[in-house]
Each structure stands twice: as C-alpha cells, then as structure tokens.
Amino acid sequence: MNKEKEVEAYLRGELPEEEKIKYEIAEEMGILDKVLESGWKSLSAKETGRIGGLMTGRRKEKDSTL
C-alpha cells in the first residue's frame, strides 16, 4: 500500500489490526505527525526498532490472554 492510501485508510479507521497497532505506538511515542507527513521511511533506525519491539510485546500480551 502506498503512503497516501495507507494514511487515508488510517484516518478512516480501515487498517488491519497490525497496522493500527503500529500507528498507535507511533502516536504514543510522539512521532505520528512525522509518519503522516513523511512516511515510515523518515524514521530513524532507533525509532523503527522501538516500534518493532513494542509491537512484539503487545503481540505477546495479546497471545497470552487468548
């Protein structure tokens, strides 16, 4: 999905669960505006790694509650 379509889907609330989590984490980290303006490629390796780590943690939490 290209950046514009993904942002539109996010704003409409039509993203798959995995993508929603990624955007939620970016918002919590205070970098959502940067992502919406410039895309995921604009993030540093540190920011990207942090998002990935938090997504993994949330996946594990979700799986353990099932």
PESUL-V413604 format. One record per residue. RES is the residue in three letters. PHI is phi in degrees with one decimal (none if undefined). PSI is psi as a letter, one per 20 degrees, with the letter a starting at -180 (NA if undefined). D_CENTER is the distance of its C-alpha to the mean C-alpha in whole Angstrom. Layout:
BEGIN
res	phi	psi	d_center
RES	PHI	PSI	D_CENTER
RES	PHI	PSI	D_CENTER
END
This chain:
BEGIN
res	phi	psi	d_center
MET	none	p	14
ASN	-77.8	r	15
LYS	-56.7	g	13
GLU	-64.0	g	15
LYS	-65.8	h	15
GLU	-66.1	g	11
VAL	-63.6	g	11
GLU	-61.0	g	14
ALA	-62.6	h	13
TYR	-62.1	g	10
LEU	-64.4	h	13
ARG	-86.7	i	15
GLY	75.4	k	13
GLU	-111.2	k	13
LEU	-85.8	q	10
PRO	-62.7	q	11
GLU	-53.9	g	10
GLU	-59.5	g	8
GLU	-69.8	h	6
LYS	-59.8	g	6
ILE	-60.7	g	5
LYS	-60.9	g	2
TYR	-67.6	h	3
GLU	-60.6	g	6
ILE	-65.5	g	6
ALA	-59.4	h	5
GLU	-65.4	g	8
GLU	-61.8	h	10
MET	-79.7	i	10
GLY	82.3	k	12
ILE	-117.4	j	10
LEU	-62.0	g	8
ASP	-59.6	g	12
LYS	-61.0	g	12
VAL	-65.5	g	9
LEU	-65.3	h	11
GLU	-80.1	g	14
SER	-116.6	i	14
GLY	88.9	r	11
TRP	-67.0	h	9
LYS	-66.1	i	12
SER	-79.1	i	13
LEU	-79.0	q	11
SER	-76.6	r	14
ALA	-61.2	h	14
LYS	-63.9	g	14
GLU	-64.7	g	11
THR	-62.6	g	9
GLY	-63.2	h	12
ARG	-63.6	g	11
ILE	-61.5	g	7
GLY	-60.9	g	9
GLY	-64.2	g	11
LEU	-68.1	h	10
MET	-63.7	g	8
THR	-62.1	g	12
GLY	-61.0	g	13
ARG	-68.6	h	12
ARG	-62.0	g	13
LYS	-64.3	g	16
GLU	-59.7	g	17
LYS	-63.4	g	16
ASP	-66.0	h	19
SER	-75.5	i	21
THR	-90.0	i	22
LEU	-81.2	NA	23
END
